[in-house]
């Protein structure tokens, strides 16, 4: 699985946009991944796995 973000501009970290096997490797069951990006927009945004 992965986490996909809506409305968040991921400058310099677009590979962490959460499309498994396209932009990043899927996160294995029981595994972990630390997302690191700069939150420079305020507001309410939607995300899902």
N, C-alpha and C positions, 0 to 999 in steps of 0.2 A: 504494500500500500504506500501511499504518500499523502501529502497535504497539498491541496490546490487552492490558490488565493484568487479572489475576484476583486478587481478595482485597486489593487495595491501595485504600484509601479516598483518593480524590483530592479532598480538601477544597479548594475555591476553584480547582480546575483540572479539573473534570469534563469539560470540552470536549476534553480531551486523552486521552480514554479509548480512542481508537483505532477507532472505527466510521467507516470512510470514507464520506463523503457524507452522514452523519447528524450526527455531533458535530464533525467537522473535515473539511477538504478532503483528498482522498487525496494522498499524497506521490508526485510524479511520478518516473518512472524517471530516475535520475541526480540527482534532487533531494535535499534534506535538510530536516529539521525537528528543532529542539531541544526535547525535552520538559523542562519545568521543573515540578517538584512537590516538596513536602516529604515526605520519608520519615520518618514518625513512628511506624511500626509495625516491630517486629522479627519475623523469621521467614523462612520460605522461601515464595516466591510464584512463580506461573507467568505468563509473558508469551509472546506470539507475534505474528507479523505476518500 
